[in-house]
Amino acid sequence: MTSGQLQTLRTSTPEEGYALAVKLAQKAIKITQPSEEIRKMLRPVYSTNADSLIATAQVVAIHFQTVAFANNYWND
């Protein structure tokens, strides 16, 4: 991502695709809750909650599925 904007979902490797999926999830949180102060206040609550952590993993997995599809599952 350049200048905070998403240019492409294409990546060279699945590892880069996963990193992009994580970045997409992080960007969604920042857009949904733009206050860094509030995000910092909430982090201790959700970072120790198993349900919140599982939900986070699910969001990243959905983003990764989208990135993988855009990359034709890294197959030519």
PDB file of N, CA, C and O in Angstrom:
ATOM      1  N   MET A   1       0.849  -1.174   0.000  1.00  0.00           N
ATOM      2  CA  MET A   1       0.000   0.000   0.000  1.00  0.00           C
ATOM      3  C   MET A   1       0.894   1.236   0.000  1.00  0.00           C
ATOM      4  O   MET A   1       1.838   1.352   0.782  1.00  0.00           O
ATOM      5  N   THR A   2       0.571   2.129  -0.881  1.00  0.00           N
ATOM      6  CA  THR A   2       1.329   3.354  -0.974  1.00  0.00           C
ATOM      7  C   THR A   2       0.445   4.515  -0.554  1.00  0.00           C
ATOM      8  O   THR A   2      -0.719   4.597  -0.948  1.00  0.00           O
ATOM      9  N   SER A   3       0.997   5.399   0.235  1.00  0.00           N
ATOM     10  CA  SER A   3       0.265   6.586   0.683  1.00  0.00           C
ATOM     11  C   SER A   3      -1.076   6.241   1.335  1.00  0.00           C
ATOM     12  O   SER A   3      -2.026   7.020   1.257  1.00  0.00           O
ATOM     13  N   GLY A   4      -1.150   5.074   1.975  1.00  0.00           N
ATOM     14  CA  GLY A   4      -2.369   4.695   2.658  1.00  0.00           C
ATOM     15  C   GLY A   4      -3.472   4.212   1.749  1.00  0.00           C
ATOM     16  O   GLY A   4      -4.559   3.877   2.220  1.00  0.00           O
ATOM     17  N   GLN A   5      -3.214   4.167   0.439  1.00  0.00           N
ATOM     18  CA  GLN A   5      -4.239   3.729  -0.500  1.00  0.00           C
ATOM     19  C   GLN A   5      -3.877   2.364  -1.064  1.00  0.00           C
ATOM     20  O   GLN A   5      -2.708   2.064  -1.304  1.00  0.00           O
ATOM     21  N   LEU A   6      -4.874   1.562  -1.265  1.00  0.00           N
ATOM     22  CA  LEU A   6      -4.694   0.237  -1.831  1.00  0.00           C
ATOM     23  C   LEU A   6      -4.554   0.364  -3.338  1.00  0.00           C
ATOM     24  O   LEU A   6      -5.461   0.851  -4.014  1.00  0.00           O
ATOM     25  N   GLN A   7      -3.421  -0.070  -3.862  1.00  0.00           N
ATOM     26  CA  GLN A   7      -3.166   0.010  -5.293  1.00  0.00           C
ATOM     27  C   GLN A   7      -3.556  -1.278  -6.011  1.00  0.00           C
ATOM     28  O   GLN A   7      -4.031  -1.241  -7.147  1.00  0.00           O
ATOM     29  N   THR A   8      -3.356  -2.418  -5.348  1.00  0.00           N
ATOM     30  CA  THR A   8      -3.624  -3.703  -5.975  1.00  0.00           C
ATOM     31  C   THR A   8      -3.747  -4.787  -4.913  1.00  0.00           C
ATOM     32  O   THR A   8      -3.244  -4.637  -3.799  1.00  0.00           O
ATOM     33  N   LEU A   9      -4.404  -5.856  -5.259  1.00  0.00           N
ATOM     34  CA  LEU A   9      -4.448  -7.043  -4.400  1.00  0.00           C
ATOM     35  C   LEU A   9      -3.419  -8.075  -4.850  1.00  0.00           C
ATOM     36  O   LEU A   9      -3.285  -9.128  -4.226  1.00  0.00           O
ATOM     37  N   ARG A  10      -2.696  -7.783  -5.920  1.00  0.00           N
ATOM     38  CA  ARG A  10      -1.702  -8.712  -6.451  1.00  0.00           C
ATOM     39  C   ARG A  10      -0.468  -8.722  -5.553  1.00  0.00           C
ATOM     40  O   ARG A  10       0.045  -7.670  -5.171  1.00  0.00           O
ATOM     41  N   THR A  11      -0.005  -9.909  -5.227  1.00  0.00           N
ATOM     42  CA  THR A  11       1.217 -10.082  -4.443  1.00  0.00           C
ATOM     43  C   THR A  11       2.041 -11.188  -5.083  1.00  0.00           C
ATOM     44  O   THR A  11       1.528 -11.983  -5.870  1.00  0.00           O
ATOM     45  N   SER A  12       3.320 -11.232  -4.739  1.00  0.00           N
ATOM     46  CA  SER A  12       4.219 -12.220  -5.340  1.00  0.00           C
ATOM     47  C   SER A  12       4.130 -13.590  -4.683  1.00  0.00           C
ATOM     48  O   SER A  12       4.351 -14.614  -5.330  1.00  0.00           O
ATOM     49  N   THR A  13       3.806 -13.601  -3.398  1.00  0.00           N
ATOM     50  CA  THR A  13       3.801 -14.856  -2.650  1.00  0.00           C
ATOM     51  C   THR A  13       2.597 -14.913  -1.716  1.00  0.00           C
ATOM     52  O   THR A  13       2.005 -13.881  -1.402  1.00  0.00           O
ATOM     53  N   PRO A  14       2.235 -16.110  -1.272  1.00  0.00           N
ATOM     54  CA  PRO A  14       1.178 -16.211  -0.268  1.00  0.00           C
ATOM     55  C   PRO A  14       1.524 -15.457   1.023  1.00  0.00           C
ATOM     56  O   PRO A  14       0.634 -14.908   1.672  1.00  0.00           O
ATOM     57  N   GLU A  15       2.793 -15.426   1.395  1.00  0.00           N
ATOM     58  CA  GLU A  15       3.190 -14.705   2.611  1.00  0.00           C
ATOM     59  C   GLU A  15       2.906 -13.211   2.469  1.00  0.00           C
ATOM     60  O   GLU A  15       2.411 -12.575   3.400  1.00  0.00           O
ATOM     61  N   GLU A  16       3.223 -12.653   1.290  1.00  0.00           N
ATOM     62  CA  GLU A  16       2.905 -11.249   1.047  1.00  0.00           C
ATOM     63  C   GLU A  16       1.391 -11.044   1.024  1.00  0.00           C
ATOM     64  O   GLU A  16       0.892 -10.013   1.476  1.00  0.00           O
ATOM     65  N   GLY A  17       0.673 -12.019   0.502  1.00  0.00           N
ATOM     66  CA  GLY A  17      -0.781 -11.949   0.483  1.00  0.00           C
ATOM     67  C   GLY A  17      -1.369 -11.944   1.881  1.00  0.00           C
ATOM     68  O   GLY A  17      -2.327 -11.222   2.157  1.00  0.00           O
ATOM     69  N   TYR A  18      -0.797 -12.749   2.761  1.00  0.00           N
ATOM     70  CA  TYR A  18      -1.282 -12.780   4.139  1.00  0.00           C
ATOM     71  C   TYR A  18      -0.997 -11.452   4.832  1.00  0.00           C
ATOM     72  O   TYR A  18      -1.843 -10.931   5.559  1.00  0.00           O
ATOM     73  N   ALA A  19       0.201 -10.905   4.603  1.00  0.00           N
ATOM     74  CA  ALA A  19       0.541  -9.607   5.188  1.00  0.00           C
ATOM     75  C   ALA A  19      -0.430  -8.535   4.698  1.00  0.00           C
ATOM     76  O   ALA A  19      -0.829  -7.659   5.465  1.00  0.00           O
ATOM     77  N   LEU A  20      -0.805  -8.603   3.436  1.00  0.00           N
ATOM     78  CA  LEU A  20      -1.783  -7.659   2.893  1.00  0.00           C
ATOM     79  C   LEU A  20      -3.143  -7.855   3.551  1.00  0.00           C
ATOM     80  O   LEU A  20      -3.834  -6.882   3.850  1.00  0.00           O
ATOM     81  N   ALA A  21      -3.525  -9.094   3.775  1.00  0.00           N
ATOM     82  CA  ALA A  21      -4.803  -9.372   4.444  1.00  0.00           C
ATOM     83  C   ALA A  21      -4.832  -8.764   5.850  1.00  0.00           C
ATOM     84  O   ALA A  21      -5.842  -8.192   6.261  1.00  0.00           O
ATOM     85  N   VAL A  22      -3.745  -8.886   6.570  1.00  0.00           N
ATOM     86  CA  VAL A  22      -3.646  -8.302   7.914  1.00  0.00           C
ATOM     87  C   VAL A  22      -3.748  -6.780   7.813  1.00  0.00           C
ATOM     88  O   VAL A  22      -4.448  -6.141   8.598  1.00  0.00           O
ATOM     89  N   LYS A  23      -3.039  -6.208   6.834  1.00  0.00           N
ATOM     90  CA  LYS A  23      -3.063  -4.756   6.644  1.00  0.00           C
ATOM     91  C   LYS A  23      -4.477  -4.266   6.318  1.00  0.00           C
ATOM     92  O   LYS A  23      -4.897  -3.214   6.799  1.00  0.00           O
ATOM     93  N   LEU A  24      -5.201  -5.021   5.509  1.00  0.00           N
ATOM     94  CA  LEU A  24      -6.581  -4.657   5.183  1.00  0.00           C
ATOM     95  C   LEU A  24      -7.452  -4.636   6.446  1.00  0.00           C
ATOM     96  O   LEU A  24      -8.271  -3.736   6.632  1.00  0.00           O
ATOM     97  N   ALA A  25      -7.263  -5.632   7.302  1.00  0.00           N
ATOM     98  CA  ALA A  25      -8.030  -5.681   8.556  1.00  0.00           C
ATOM     99  C   ALA A  25      -7.685  -4.484   9.441  1.00  0.00           C
ATOM    100  O   ALA A  25      -8.569  -3.877  10.046  1.00  0.00           O
ATOM    101  N   GLN A  26      -6.391  -4.149   9.512  1.00  0.00           N
ATOM    102  CA  GLN A  26      -5.973  -3.005  10.324  1.00  0.00           C
ATOM    103  C   GLN A  26      -6.558  -1.706   9.787  1.00  0.00           C
ATOM    104  O   GLN A  26      -7.014  -0.859  10.555  1.00  0.00           O
ATOM    105  N   LYS A  27      -6.542  -1.552   8.477  1.00  0.00           N
ATOM    106  CA  LYS A  27      -7.086  -0.338   7.863  1.00  0.00           C
ATOM    107  C   LYS A  27      -8.589  -0.212   8.142  1.00  0.00           C
ATOM    108  O   LYS A  27      -9.092   0.886   8.383  1.00  0.00           O
ATOM    109  N   ALA A  28      -9.293  -1.339   8.106  1.00  0.00           N
ATOM    110  CA  ALA A  28     -10.736  -1.311   8.375  1.00  0.00           C
ATOM    111  C   ALA A  28     -11.013  -0.814   9.787  1.00  0.00           C
ATOM    112  O   ALA A  28     -11.956  -0.054  10.007  1.00  0.00           O
ATOM    113  N   ILE A  29     -10.198  -1.240  10.738  1.00  0.00           N
ATOM    114  CA  ILE A  29     -10.374  -0.787  12.124  1.00  0.00           C
ATOM    115  C   ILE A  29     -10.133   0.715  12.231  1.00  0.00           C
ATOM    116  O   ILE A  29     -10.885   1.428  12.895  1.00  0.00           O
ATOM    117  N   LYS A  30      -9.078   1.188  11.571  1.00  0.00           N
ATOM    118  CA  LYS A  30      -8.769   2.625  11.631  1.00  0.00           C
ATOM    119  C   LYS A  30      -9.861   3.466  10.988  1.00  0.00           C
ATOM    120  O   LYS A  30     -10.135   4.580  11.436  1.00  0.00           O
ATOM    121  N   ILE A  31     -10.483   2.942   9.945  1.00  0.00           N
ATOM    122  CA  ILE A  31     -11.572   3.675   9.295  1.00  0.00           C
ATOM    123  C   ILE A  31     -12.829   3.643  10.170  1.00  0.00           C
ATOM    124  O   ILE A  31     -13.536   4.642  10.301  1.00  0.00           O
ATOM    125  N   THR A  32     -13.093   2.469  10.767  1.00  0.00           N
ATOM    126  CA  THR A  32     -14.279   2.316  11.607  1.00  0.00           C
ATOM    127  C   THR A  32     -14.163   3.128  12.891  1.00  0.00           C
ATOM    128  O   THR A  32     -15.131   3.745  13.335  1.00  0.00           O
ATOM    129  N   GLN A  33     -12.953   3.122  13.492  1.00  0.00           N
ATOM    130  CA  GLN A  33     -12.723   3.892  14.716  1.00  0.00           C
ATOM    131  C   GLN A  33     -11.486   4.772  14.481  1.00  0.00           C
ATOM    132  O   GLN A  33     -10.363   4.356  14.767  1.00  0.00           O
ATOM    133  N   PRO A  34     -11.694   5.979  13.961  1.00  0.00           N
ATOM    134  CA  PRO A  34     -10.557   6.826  13.608  1.00  0.00           C
ATOM    135  C   PRO A  34      -9.763   7.374  14.797  1.00  0.00           C
ATOM    136  O   PRO A  34      -8.643   7.850  14.613  1.00  0.00           O
ATOM    137  N   SER A  35     -10.313   7.318  15.997  1.00  0.00           N
ATOM    138  CA  SER A  35      -9.618   7.856  17.162  1.00  0.00           C
ATOM    139  C   SER A  35      -8.571   6.859  17.674  1.00  0.00           C
ATOM    140  O   SER A  35      -8.901   5.783  18.173  1.00  0.00           O
ATOM    141  N   GLU A  36      -7.309   7.248  17.534  1.00  0.00           N
ATOM    142  CA  GLU A  36      -6.232   6.393  18.046  1.00  0.00           C
ATOM    143  C   GLU A  36      -6.333   6.234  19.565  1.00  0.00           C
ATOM    144  O   GLU A  36      -6.040   5.168  20.107  1.00  0.00           O
ATOM    145  N   GLU A  37      -6.742   7.281  20.226  1.00  0.00           N
ATOM    146  CA  GLU A  37      -6.896   7.241  21.684  1.00  0.00           C
ATOM    147  C   GLU A  37      -7.916   6.176  22.102  1.00  0.00           C
ATOM    148  O   GLU A  37      -7.674   5.411  23.035  1.00  0.00           O
ATOM    149  N   ILE A  38      -9.041   6.133  21.416  1.00  0.00           N
ATOM    150  CA  ILE A  38     -10.077   5.141  21.744  1.00  0.00           C
ATOM    151  C   ILE A  38      -9.585   3.736  21.400  1.00  0.00           C
ATOM    152  O   ILE A  38      -9.810   2.802  22.170  1.00  0.00           O
ATOM    153  N   ARG A  39      -8.910   3.571  20.241  1.00  0.00           N
ATOM    154  CA  ARG A  39      -8.386   2.250  19.885  1.00  0.00           C
ATOM    155  C   ARG A  39      -7.402   1.751  20.939  1.00  0.00           C
ATOM    156  O   ARG A  39      -7.425   0.574  21.299  1.00  0.00           O
ATOM    157  N   LYS A  40      -6.542   2.634  21.433  1.00  0.00           N
ATOM    158  CA  LYS A  40      -5.585   2.247  22.482  1.00  0.00           C
ATOM    159  C   LYS A  40      -6.298   1.879  23.776  1.00  0.00           C
ATOM    160  O   LYS A  40      -5.869   0.973  24.491  1.00  0.00           O
ATOM    161  N   MET A  41      -7.389   2.584  24.076  1.00  0.00           N
ATOM    162  CA  MET A  41      -8.159   2.296  25.279  1.00  0.00           C
ATOM    163  C   MET A  41      -8.837   0.921  25.174  1.00  0.00           C
ATOM    164  O   MET A  41      -8.912   0.186  26.159  1.00  0.00           O
ATOM    165  N   LEU A  42      -9.325   0.583  23.983  1.00  0.00           N
ATOM    166  CA  LEU A  42     -10.043  -0.670  23.797  1.00  0.00           C
ATOM    167  C   LEU A  42      -9.132  -1.889  23.654  1.00  0.00           C
ATOM    168  O   LEU A  42      -9.545  -3.007  23.962  1.00  0.00           O
ATOM    169  N   ARG A  43      -7.901  -1.684  23.191  1.00  0.00           N
ATOM    170  CA  ARG A  43      -6.996  -2.797  22.902  1.00  0.00           C
ATOM    171  C   ARG A  43      -6.822  -3.767  24.073  1.00  0.00           C
ATOM    172  O   ARG A  43      -6.868  -4.976  23.844  1.00  0.00           O
ATOM    173  N   PRO A  44      -6.626  -3.310  25.307  1.00  0.00           N
ATOM    174  CA  PRO A  44      -6.476  -4.275  26.411  1.00  0.00           C
ATOM    175  C   PRO A  44      -7.705  -5.154  26.610  1.00  0.00           C
ATOM    176  O   PRO A  44      -7.593  -6.284  27.084  1.00  0.00           O
ATOM    177  N   VAL A  45      -8.874  -4.638  26.250  1.00  0.00           N
ATOM    178  CA  VAL A  45     -10.107  -5.406  26.417  1.00  0.00           C
ATOM    179  C   VAL A  45     -10.176  -6.531  25.392  1.00  0.00           C
ATOM    180  O   VAL A  45     -10.362  -7.691  25.762  1.00  0.00           O
ATOM    181  N   TYR A  46     -10.029  -6.205  24.110  1.00  0.00           N
ATOM    182  CA  TYR A  46     -10.193  -7.246  23.090  1.00  0.00           C
ATOM    183  C   TYR A  46      -8.965  -8.136  22.950  1.00  0.00           C
ATOM    184  O   TYR A  46      -9.081  -9.263  22.468  1.00  0.00           O
ATOM    185  N   SER A  47      -7.790  -7.658  23.359  1.00  0.00           N
ATOM    186  CA  SER A  47      -6.581  -8.470  23.195  1.00  0.00           C
ATOM    187  C   SER A  47      -6.516  -9.638  24.174  1.00  0.00           C
ATOM    188  O   SER A  47      -5.692 -10.538  24.011  1.00  0.00           O
ATOM    189  N   THR A  48      -7.364  -9.631  25.173  1.00  0.00           N
ATOM    190  CA  THR A  48      -7.391 -10.734  26.145  1.00  0.00           C
ATOM    191  C   THR A  48      -8.703 -11.522  26.090  1.00  0.00           C
ATOM    192  O   THR A  48      -8.976 -12.353  26.956  1.00  0.00           O
ATOM    193  N   ASN A  49      -9.506 -11.248  25.062  1.00  0.00           N
ATOM    194  CA  ASN A  49     -10.799 -11.914  24.928  1.00  0.00           C
ATOM    195  C   ASN A  49     -10.728 -12.920  23.784  1.00  0.00           C
ATOM    196  O   ASN A  49     -10.523 -12.538  22.632  1.00  0.00           O
ATOM    197  N   ALA A  50     -10.894 -14.192  24.095  1.00  0.00           N
ATOM    198  CA  ALA A  50     -10.767 -15.250  23.088  1.00  0.00           C
ATOM    199  C   ALA A  50     -11.737 -15.054  21.923  1.00  0.00           C
ATOM    200  O   ALA A  50     -11.357 -15.249  20.769  1.00  0.00           O
ATOM    201  N   ASP A  51     -12.969 -14.676  22.205  1.00  0.00           N
ATOM    202  CA  ASP A  51     -13.947 -14.466  21.132  1.00  0.00           C
ATOM    203  C   ASP A  51     -13.522 -13.334  20.197  1.00  0.00           C
ATOM    204  O   ASP A  51     -13.692 -13.432  18.982  1.00  0.00           O
ATOM    205  N   SER A  52     -12.973 -12.268  20.760  1.00  0.00           N
ATOM    206  CA  SER A  52     -12.498 -11.154  19.944  1.00  0.00           C
ATOM    207  C   SER A  52     -11.320 -11.574  19.070  1.00  0.00           C
ATOM    208  O   SER A  52     -11.236 -11.188  17.905  1.00  0.00           O
ATOM    209  N   LEU A  53     -10.424 -12.358  19.631  1.00  0.00           N
ATOM    210  CA  LEU A  53      -9.262 -12.819  18.877  1.00  0.00           C
ATOM    211  C   LEU A  53      -9.673 -13.765  17.746  1.00  0.00           C
ATOM    212  O   LEU A  53      -9.119 -13.704  16.648  1.00  0.00           O
ATOM    213  N   ILE A  54     -10.638 -14.632  18.016  1.00  0.00           N
ATOM    214  CA  ILE A  54     -11.148 -15.532  16.983  1.00  0.00           C
ATOM    215  C   ILE A  54     -11.823 -14.722  15.874  1.00  0.00           C
ATOM    216  O   ILE A  54     -11.641 -15.016  14.693  1.00  0.00           O
ATOM    217  N   ALA A  55     -12.595 -13.712  16.248  1.00  0.00           N
ATOM    218  CA  ALA A  55     -13.250 -12.861  15.255  1.00  0.00           C
ATOM    219  C   ALA A  55     -12.214 -12.138  14.394  1.00  0.00           C
ATOM    220  O   ALA A  55     -12.402 -11.992  13.186  1.00  0.00           O
ATOM    221  N   THR A  56     -11.134 -11.691  15.005  1.00  0.00           N
ATOM    222  CA  THR A  56     -10.056 -11.046  14.260  1.00  0.00           C
ATOM    223  C   THR A  56      -9.449 -12.009  13.248  1.00  0.00           C
ATOM    224  O   THR A  56      -9.217 -11.644  12.096  1.00  0.00           O
ATOM    225  N   ALA A  57      -9.194 -13.237  13.681  1.00  0.00           N
ATOM    226  CA  ALA A  57      -8.641 -14.249  12.776  1.00  0.00           C
ATOM    227  C   ALA A  57      -9.593 -14.510  11.610  1.00  0.00           C
ATOM    228  O   ALA A  57      -9.147 -14.703  10.479  1.00  0.00           O
ATOM    229  N   GLN A  58     -10.880 -14.517  11.873  1.00  0.00           N
ATOM    230  CA  GLN A  58     -11.868 -14.735  10.815  1.00  0.00           C
ATOM    231  C   GLN A  58     -11.846 -13.598   9.790  1.00  0.00           C
ATOM    232  O   GLN A  58     -11.933 -13.847   8.587  1.00  0.00           O
ATOM    233  N   VAL A  59     -11.733 -12.374  10.252  1.00  0.00           N
ATOM    234  CA  VAL A  59     -11.685 -11.228   9.344  1.00  0.00           C
ATOM    235  C   VAL A  59     -10.444 -11.313   8.464  1.00  0.00           C
ATOM    236  O   VAL A  59     -10.525 -11.109   7.253  1.00  0.00           O
ATOM    237  N   VAL A  60      -9.299 -11.614   9.067  1.00  0.00           N
ATOM    238  CA  VAL A  60      -8.061 -11.746   8.289  1.00  0.00           C
ATOM    239  C   VAL A  60      -8.197 -12.887   7.283  1.00  0.00           C
ATOM    240  O   VAL A  60      -7.750 -12.758   6.143  1.00  0.00           O
ATOM    241  N   ALA A  61      -8.802 -13.996   7.686  1.00  0.00           N
ATOM    242  CA  ALA A  61      -8.981 -15.134   6.782  1.00  0.00           C
ATOM    243  C   ALA A  61      -9.842 -14.756   5.580  1.00  0.00           C
ATOM    244  O   ALA A  61      -9.553 -15.171   4.458  1.00  0.00           O
ATOM    245  N   ILE A  62     -10.881 -13.985   5.803  1.00  0.00           N
ATOM    246  CA  ILE A  62     -11.742 -13.549   4.698  1.00  0.00           C
ATOM    247  C   ILE A  62     -10.957 -12.638   3.749  1.00  0.00           C
ATOM    248  O   ILE A  62     -11.058 -12.770   2.529  1.00  0.00           O
ATOM    249  N   HIS A  63     -10.179 -11.718   4.312  1.00  0.00           N
ATOM    250  CA  HIS A  63      -9.346 -10.855   3.467  1.00  0.00           C
ATOM    251  C   HIS A  63      -8.318 -11.686   2.698  1.00  0.00           C
ATOM    252  O   HIS A  63      -8.064 -11.426   1.522  1.00  0.00           O
ATOM    253  N   PHE A  64      -7.728 -12.682   3.357  1.00  0.00           N
ATOM    254  CA  PHE A  64      -6.734 -13.526   2.698  1.00  0.00           C
ATOM    255  C   PHE A  64      -7.372 -14.312   1.556  1.00  0.00           C
ATOM    256  O   PHE A  64      -6.758 -14.491   0.504  1.00  0.00           O
ATOM    257  N   GLN A  65      -8.583 -14.774   1.757  1.00  0.00           N
ATOM    258  CA  GLN A  65      -9.300 -15.491   0.704  1.00  0.00           C
ATOM    259  C   GLN A  65      -9.496 -14.574  -0.512  1.00  0.00           C
ATOM    260  O   GLN A  65      -9.334 -15.010  -1.652  1.00  0.00           O
ATOM    261  N   THR A  66      -9.839 -13.326  -0.270  1.00  0.00           N
ATOM    262  CA  THR A  66     -10.018 -12.363  -1.355  1.00  0.00           C
ATOM    263  C   THR A  66      -8.702 -12.104  -2.084  1.00  0.00           C
ATOM    264  O   THR A  66      -8.666 -12.069  -3.314  1.00  0.00           O
ATOM    265  N   VAL A  67      -7.625 -11.923  -1.327  1.00  0.00           N
ATOM    266  CA  VAL A  67      -6.315 -11.689  -1.932  1.00  0.00           C
ATOM    267  C   VAL A  67      -5.877 -12.920  -2.723  1.00  0.00           C
ATOM    268  O   VAL A  67      -5.358 -12.793  -3.832  1.00  0.00           O
ATOM    269  N   ALA A  68      -6.080 -14.093  -2.166  1.00  0.00           N
ATOM    270  CA  ALA A  68      -5.706 -15.327  -2.865  1.00  0.00           C
ATOM    271  C   ALA A  68      -6.467 -15.453  -4.178  1.00  0.00           C
ATOM    272  O   ALA A  68      -5.886 -15.824  -5.197  1.00  0.00           O
ATOM    273  N   PHE A  69      -7.739 -15.152  -4.163  1.00  0.00           N
ATOM    274  CA  PHE A  69      -8.541 -15.208  -5.384  1.00  0.00           C
ATOM    275  C   PHE A  69      -8.021 -14.219  -6.419  1.00  0.00           C
ATOM    276  O   PHE A  69      -7.927 -14.544  -7.602  1.00  0.00           O
ATOM    277  N   ALA A  70      -7.684 -13.013  -5.974  1.00  0.00           N
ATOM    278  CA  ALA A  70      -7.165 -11.980  -6.884  1.00  0.00           C
ATOM    279  C   ALA A  70      -5.834 -12.403  -7.495  1.00  0.00           C
ATOM    280  O   ALA A  70      -5.481 -11.966  -8.590  1.00  0.00           O
ATOM    281  N   ASN A  71      -5.108 -13.244  -6.793  1.00  0.00           N
ATOM    282  CA  ASN A  71      -3.811 -13.725  -7.269  1.00  0.00           C
ATOM    283  C   ASN A  71      -3.922 -15.082  -7.938  1.00  0.00           C
ATOM    284  O   ASN A  71      -2.920 -15.761  -8.160  1.00  0.00           O
ATOM    285  N   ASN A  72      -5.141 -15.470  -8.255  1.00  0.00           N
ATOM    286  CA  ASN A  72      -5.377 -16.772  -8.879  1.00  0.00           C
ATOM    287  C   ASN A  72      -4.670 -17.863  -8.076  1.00  0.00           C
ATOM    288  O   ASN A  72      -4.083 -18.796  -8.625  1.00  0.00           O
ATOM    289  N   TYR A  73      -4.752 -17.707  -6.762  1.00  0.00           N
ATOM    290  CA  TYR A  73      -4.153 -18.669  -5.828  1.00  0.00           C
ATOM    291  C   TYR A  73      -2.666 -18.876  -6.134  1.00  0.00           C
ATOM    292  O   TYR A  73      -2.130 -19.961  -5.909  1.00  0.00           O
ATOM    293  N   TRP A  74      -2.004 -17.842  -6.645  1.00  0.00           N
ATOM    294  CA  TRP A  74      -0.570 -17.830  -6.940  1.00  0.00           C
ATOM    295  C   TRP A  74      -0.172 -18.880  -7.965  1.00  0.00           C
ATOM    296  O   TRP A  74       0.961 -19.361  -7.976  1.00  0.00           O
ATOM    297  N   ASN A  75      -1.122 -19.226  -8.825  1.00  0.00           N
ATOM    298  CA  ASN A  75      -0.840 -20.144  -9.932  1.00  0.00           C
ATOM    299  C   ASN A  75      -1.046 -19.416 -11.245  1.00  0.00           C
ATOM    300  O   ASN A  75      -1.945 -18.584 -11.376  1.00  0.00           O
ATOM    301  N   ASP A  76      -0.216 -19.732 -12.203  1.00  0.00           N
ATOM    302  CA  ASP A  76      -0.376 -19.135 -13.538  1.00  0.00           C
ATOM    303  C   ASP A  76      -1.211 -20.018 -14.409  1.00  0.00           C
ATOM    304  O   ASP A  76      -1.457 -19.686 -15.569  1.00  0.00           O
TER     305      ASP A  76
END
